[in-house]
Amino acid sequence: MPILEMQVEGMTCGHCAQSVTKALRARDAHAKVNVELAQGLVSVETVLDRTSAVQAIEGAGYKVQPCNRP
């Protein structure tokens, strides 16, 4: 499965991380989600394409930006 990396604005706590994880897993129950709150990064190993993953996160109330990682 591909790994998608996204910069997510507005995540400030563990509840935010859970909300993002839950939103992604609602679309792919087997997604492996890693949230780095301090950096605002989300990486997800999933069968979803980037557009679907972004829609899931934005549907949970967060803004997704292109990832700043090299």
N, CA, C and O atoms as CSV, one atom per row, in Angstrom:
chain,resi,resn,atom,element,x,y,z
A,1,MET,N,N,0.839,-1.177,0.000
A,1,MET,CA,C,0.000,0.000,0.000
A,1,MET,C,C,0.887,1.245,0.000
A,1,MET,O,O,1.930,1.272,0.653
A,2,PRO,N,N,0.470,2.262,-0.729
A,2,PRO,CA,C,1.259,3.499,-0.740
A,2,PRO,C,C,1.142,4.252,0.585
A,2,PRO,O,O,0.165,4.106,1.320
A,3,ILE,N,N,2.148,5.049,0.864
A,3,ILE,CA,C,2.141,5.897,2.052
A,3,ILE,C,C,1.958,7.340,1.588
A,3,ILE,O,O,2.735,7.848,0.779
A,4,LEU,N,N,0.927,7.988,2.107
A,4,LEU,CA,C,0.652,9.388,1.802
A,4,LEU,C,C,1.112,10.230,2.979
A,4,LEU,O,O,0.881,9.858,4.129
A,5,GLU,N,N,1.753,11.349,2.715
A,5,GLU,CA,C,2.158,12.279,3.771
A,5,GLU,C,C,1.492,13.620,3.503
A,5,GLU,O,O,1.497,14.126,2.381
A,6,MET,N,N,0.915,14.184,4.569
A,6,MET,CA,C,0.194,15.447,4.439
A,6,MET,C,C,0.477,16.343,5.625
A,6,MET,O,O,0.636,15.875,6.752
A,7,GLN,N,N,0.537,17.638,5.357
A,7,GLN,CA,C,0.651,18.658,6.397
A,7,GLN,C,C,-0.786,19.037,6.756
A,7,GLN,O,O,-1.556,19.447,5.887
A,8,VAL,N,N,-1.149,18.901,8.030
A,8,VAL,CA,C,-2.519,19.159,8.456
A,8,VAL,C,C,-2.533,20.296,9.474
A,8,VAL,O,O,-1.884,20.220,10.517
A,9,GLU,N,N,-3.280,21.348,9.158
A,9,GLU,CA,C,-3.377,22.510,10.036
A,9,GLU,C,C,-4.537,22.341,11.013
A,9,GLU,O,O,-5.585,21.797,10.668
A,10,GLY,N,N,-4.327,22.818,12.232
A,10,GLY,CA,C,-5.406,22.839,13.211
A,10,GLY,C,C,-5.377,21.724,14.225
A,10,GLY,O,O,-6.196,21.714,15.144
A,11,MET,N,N,-4.458,20.781,14.092
A,11,MET,CA,C,-4.355,19.702,15.081
A,11,MET,C,C,-3.555,20.209,16.275
A,11,MET,O,O,-2.417,20.653,16.124
A,12,THR,N,N,-4.152,20.142,17.456
A,12,THR,CA,C,-3.472,20.671,18.632
A,12,THR,C,C,-3.383,19.692,19.794
A,12,THR,O,O,-2.677,19.952,20.768
A,13,CYS,N,N,-4.096,18.561,19.705
A,13,CYS,CA,C,-4.138,17.661,20.864
A,13,CYS,C,C,-4.394,16.221,20.425
A,13,CYS,O,O,-4.581,15.933,19.243
A,14,GLY,N,N,-4.398,15.342,21.398
A,14,GLY,CA,C,-4.652,13.931,21.128
A,14,GLY,C,C,-6.022,13.689,20.521
A,14,GLY,O,O,-6.184,12.799,19.686
A,15,HIS,N,N,-7.013,14.478,20.935
A,15,HIS,CA,C,-8.349,14.325,20.365
A,15,HIS,C,C,-8.338,14.645,18.873
A,15,HIS,O,O,-9.012,13.981,18.085
A,16,CYS,N,N,-7.577,15.656,18.494
A,16,CYS,CA,C,-7.446,16.001,17.073
A,16,CYS,C,C,-6.842,14.831,16.294
A,16,CYS,O,O,-7.319,14.477,15.216
A,17,ALA,N,N,-5.794,14.241,16.851
A,17,ALA,CA,C,-5.149,13.099,16.208
A,17,ALA,C,C,-6.132,11.948,16.059
A,17,ALA,O,O,-6.154,11.281,15.024
A,18,GLN,N,N,-6.944,11.709,17.082
A,18,GLN,CA,C,-7.950,10.645,17.008
A,18,GLN,C,C,-9.006,10.954,15.956
A,18,GLN,O,O,-9.455,10.055,15.246
A,19,SER,N,N,-9.406,12.222,15.851
A,19,SER,CA,C,-10.409,12.612,14.857
A,19,SER,C,C,-9.908,12.367,13.442
A,19,SER,O,O,-10.646,11.862,12.596
A,20,VAL,N,N,-8.660,12.723,13.187
A,20,VAL,CA,C,-8.071,12.516,11.860
A,20,VAL,C,C,-7.960,11.014,11.572
A,20,VAL,O,O,-8.299,10.554,10.481
A,21,THR,N,N,-7.485,10.269,12.555
A,21,THR,CA,C,-7.360,8.815,12.389
A,21,THR,C,C,-8.715,8.180,12.116
A,21,THR,O,O,-8.845,7.349,11.217
A,22,LYS,N,N,-9.713,8.563,12.882
A,22,LYS,CA,C,-11.059,8.007,12.719
A,22,LYS,C,C,-11.628,8.343,11.337
A,22,LYS,O,O,-12.250,7.496,10.696
A,23,ALA,N,N,-11.412,9.577,10.885
A,23,ALA,CA,C,-11.907,9.989,9.574
A,23,ALA,C,C,-11.280,9.162,8.457
A,23,ALA,O,O,-11.966,8.751,7.521
A,24,LEU,N,N,-9.970,8.919,8.557
A,24,LEU,CA,C,-9.290,8.115,7.533
A,24,LEU,C,C,-9.733,6.658,7.589
A,24,LEU,O,O,-9.955,6.035,6.551
A,25,ARG,N,N,-9.860,6.121,8.786
A,25,ARG,CA,C,-10.266,4.717,8.920
A,25,ARG,C,C,-11.734,4.481,8.568
A,25,ARG,O,O,-12.135,3.346,8.312
A,26,ALA,N,N,-12.533,5.540,8.554
A,26,ALA,CA,C,-13.921,5.405,8.108
A,26,ALA,C,C,-13.971,5.086,6.622
A,26,ALA,O,O,-14.920,4.468,6.138
A,27,ARG,N,N,-12.933,5.517,5.903
A,27,ARG,CA,C,-12.863,5.255,4.459
A,27,ARG,C,C,-11.992,4.051,4.117
A,27,ARG,O,O,-12.174,3.428,3.070
A,28,ASP,N,N,-11.054,3.723,4.989
A,28,ASP,CA,C,-10.186,2.547,4.815
A,28,ASP,C,C,-9.919,1.976,6.204
A,28,ASP,O,O,-9.042,2.452,6.925
A,29,ALA,N,N,-10.677,0.963,6.566
A,29,ALA,CA,C,-10.610,0.390,7.915
A,29,ALA,C,C,-9.225,-0.157,8.249
A,29,ALA,O,O,-8.888,-0.301,9.424
A,30,HIS,N,N,-8.425,-0.463,7.241
A,30,HIS,CA,C,-7.110,-1.052,7.480
A,30,HIS,C,C,-5.967,-0.033,7.369
A,30,HIS,O,O,-4.794,-0.409,7.379
A,31,ALA,N,N,-6.309,1.237,7.265
A,31,ALA,CA,C,-5.286,2.279,7.145
A,31,ALA,C,C,-4.404,2.302,8.389
A,31,ALA,O,O,-4.889,2.158,9.512
A,32,LYS,N,N,-3.112,2.484,8.175
A,32,LYS,CA,C,-2.159,2.653,9.273
A,32,LYS,C,C,-1.818,4.137,9.311
A,32,LYS,O,O,-1.150,4.657,8.417
A,33,VAL,N,N,-2.288,4.813,10.364
A,33,VAL,CA,C,-2.179,6.263,10.457
A,33,VAL,C,C,-1.157,6.642,11.524
A,33,VAL,O,O,-1.173,6.105,12.631
A,34,ASN,N,N,-0.273,7.568,11.181
A,34,ASN,CA,C,0.686,8.108,12.134
A,34,ASN,C,C,0.545,9.634,12.124
A,34,ASN,O,O,0.686,10.282,11.087
A,35,VAL,N,N,0.262,10.193,13.318
A,35,VAL,CA,C,0.087,11.631,13.450
A,35,VAL,C,C,1.231,12.184,14.299
A,35,VAL,O,O,1.476,11.714,15.410
A,36,GLU,N,N,1.921,13.179,13.766
A,36,GLU,CA,C,2.973,13.887,14.503
A,36,GLU,C,C,2.434,15.282,14.803
A,36,GLU,O,O,2.546,16.196,13.986
A,37,LEU,N,N,1.846,15.426,15.994
A,37,LEU,CA,C,1.194,16.686,16.349
A,37,LEU,C,C,2.136,17.879,16.288
A,37,LEU,O,O,1.778,18.920,15.737
A,38,ALA,N,N,3.328,17.744,16.843
A,38,ALA,CA,C,4.257,18.877,16.926
A,38,ALA,C,C,4.593,19.437,15.541
A,38,ALA,O,O,4.774,20.644,15.385
A,39,GLN,N,N,4.674,18.568,14.549
A,39,GLN,CA,C,5.006,18.996,13.184
A,39,GLN,C,C,3.757,19.195,12.320
A,39,GLN,O,O,3.840,19.745,11.222
A,40,GLY,N,N,2.609,18.748,12.814
A,40,GLY,CA,C,1.388,18.843,12.021
A,40,GLY,C,C,1.385,17.910,10.833
A,40,GLY,O,O,0.768,18.198,9.807
A,41,LEU,N,N,2.078,16.788,10.971
A,41,LEU,CA,C,2.188,15.836,9.860
A,41,LEU,C,C,1.330,14.603,10.086
A,41,LEU,O,O,1.212,14.094,11.201
A,42,VAL,N,N,0.742,14.146,9.009
A,42,VAL,CA,C,0.003,12.891,9.023
A,42,VAL,C,C,0.564,12.030,7.908
A,42,VAL,O,O,0.647,12.464,6.758
A,43,SER,N,N,0.948,10.813,8.250
A,43,SER,CA,C,1.324,9.846,7.220
A,43,SER,C,C,0.385,8.671,7.367
A,43,SER,O,O,0.070,8.238,8.476
A,44,VAL,N,N,-0.051,8.170,6.248
A,44,VAL,CA,C,-1.031,7.083,6.270
A,44,VAL,C,C,-0.697,6.070,5.183
A,44,VAL,O,O,-0.507,6.417,4.018
A,45,GLU,N,N,-0.631,4.826,5.592
A,45,GLU,CA,C,-0.471,3.722,4.652
A,45,GLU,C,C,-1.874,3.235,4.348
A,45,GLU,O,O,-2.566,2.733,5.234
A,46,THR,N,N,-2.298,3.381,3.097
A,46,THR,CA,C,-3.700,3.177,2.765
A,46,THR,C,C,-3.900,2.814,1.302
A,46,THR,O,O,-3.018,3.009,0.465
A,47,VAL,N,N,-5.070,2.287,1.019
A,47,VAL,CA,C,-5.450,2.033,-0.370
A,47,VAL,C,C,-6.113,3.269,-0.979
A,47,VAL,O,O,-6.374,3.308,-2.181
A,48,LEU,N,N,-6.387,4.282,-0.145
A,48,LEU,CA,C,-7.018,5.511,-0.629
A,48,LEU,C,C,-6.064,6.298,-1.519
A,48,LEU,O,O,-4.847,6.257,-1.339
A,49,ASP,N,N,-6.634,7.011,-2.477
A,49,ASP,CA,C,-5.811,7.952,-3.226
A,49,ASP,C,C,-5.726,9.249,-2.418
A,49,ASP,O,O,-6.482,9.447,-1.467
A,50,ARG,N,N,-4.809,10.120,-2.802
A,50,ARG,CA,C,-4.579,11.359,-2.054
A,50,ARG,C,C,-5.858,12.191,-1.928
A,50,ARG,O,O,-6.142,12.723,-0.855
A,51,THR,N,N,-6.623,12.308,-2.998
A,51,THR,CA,C,-7.840,13.121,-2.978
A,51,THR,C,C,-8.828,12.611,-1.931
A,51,THR,O,O,-9.409,13.402,-1.187
A,52,SER,N,N,-9.018,11.307,-1.873
A,52,SER,CA,C,-9.949,10.729,-0.894
A,52,SER,C,C,-9.454,10.936,0.533
A,52,SER,O,O,-10.247,11.211,1.433
A,53,ALA,N,N,-8.152,10.805,0.741
A,53,ALA,CA,C,-7.583,11.009,2.075
A,53,ALA,C,C,-7.739,12.462,2.505
A,53,ALA,O,O,-8.099,12.739,3.649
A,54,VAL,N,N,-7.471,13.377,1.601
A,54,VAL,CA,C,-7.624,14.803,1.903
A,54,VAL,C,C,-9.087,15.110,2.215
A,54,VAL,O,O,-9.369,15.835,3.170
A,55,GLN,N,N,-10.014,14.577,1.436
A,55,GLN,CA,C,-11.432,14.801,1.686
A,55,GLN,C,C,-11.844,14.286,3.052
A,55,GLN,O,O,-12.641,14.926,3.738
A,56,ALA,N,N,-11.317,13.145,3.456
A,56,ALA,CA,C,-11.639,12.586,4.767
A,56,ALA,C,C,-11.160,13.510,5.880
A,56,ALA,O,O,-11.899,13.784,6.826
A,57,ILE,N,N,-9.927,13.990,5.768
A,57,ILE,CA,C,-9.363,14.864,6.804
A,57,ILE,C,C,-10.086,16.205,6.831
A,57,ILE,O,O,-10.416,16.715,7.901
A,58,GLU,N,N,-10.332,16.771,5.663
A,58,GLU,CA,C,-11.033,18.053,5.621
A,58,GLU,C,C,-12.468,17.907,6.108
A,58,GLU,O,O,-13.028,18.845,6.676
A,59,GLY,N,N,-13.065,16.749,5.892
A,59,GLY,CA,C,-14.409,16.485,6.398
A,59,GLY,C,C,-14.456,16.444,7.917
A,59,GLY,O,O,-15.507,16.658,8.522
A,60,ALA,N,N,-13.309,16.166,8.528
A,60,ALA,CA,C,-13.214,16.153,9.991
A,60,ALA,C,C,-12.927,17.552,10.536
A,60,ALA,O,O,-12.853,17.740,11.750
A,61,GLY,N,N,-12.765,18.537,9.643
A,61,GLY,CA,C,-12.608,19.915,10.070
A,61,GLY,C,C,-11.194,20.471,10.057
A,61,GLY,O,O,-10.928,21.510,10.661
A,62,TYR,N,N,-10.288,19.788,9.374
A,62,TYR,CA,C,-8.894,20.237,9.335
A,62,TYR,C,C,-8.522,20.616,7.913
A,62,TYR,O,O,-9.127,20.137,6.954
A,63,LYS,N,N,-7.524,21.479,7.782
A,63,LYS,CA,C,-7.070,21.926,6.466
A,63,LYS,C,C,-5.783,21.190,6.107
A,63,LYS,O,O,-4.855,21.109,6.911
A,64,VAL,N,N,-5.743,20.661,4.900
A,64,VAL,CA,C,-4.579,19.896,4.434
A,64,VAL,C,C,-3.771,20.758,3.468
A,64,VAL,O,O,-4.318,21.374,2.554
A,65,GLN,N,N,-2.455,20.788,3.691
A,65,GLN,CA,C,-1.521,21.504,2.833
A,65,GLN,C,C,-0.532,20.486,2.248
A,65,GLN,O,O,-0.394,19.378,2.767
A,66,PRO,N,N,0.151,20.869,1.168
A,66,PRO,CA,C,1.212,19.981,0.671
A,66,PRO,C,C,2.247,19.730,1.766
A,66,PRO,O,O,2.530,20.617,2.572
A,67,CYS,N,N,2.799,18.549,1.794
A,67,CYS,CA,C,3.772,18.177,2.813
A,67,CYS,C,C,5.090,18.894,2.579
A,67,CYS,O,O,5.555,19.000,1.445
A,68,ASN,N,N,5.691,19.386,3.660
A,68,ASN,CA,C,6.962,20.098,3.569
A,68,ASN,C,C,8.177,19.198,3.694
A,68,ASN,O,O,9.308,19.679,3.628
A,69,ARG,N,N,7.969,17.927,3.868
A,69,ARG,CA,C,9.109,17.009,3.983
A,69,ARG,C,C,9.784,16.841,2.640
A,69,ARG,O,O,9.128,16.875,1.599
A,70,PRO,N,N,11.099,16.660,2.662
A,70,PRO,CA,C,11.819,16.438,1.390
A,70,PRO,C,C,11.477,15.104,0.773
A,70,PRO,O,O,11.994,14.766,-0.292
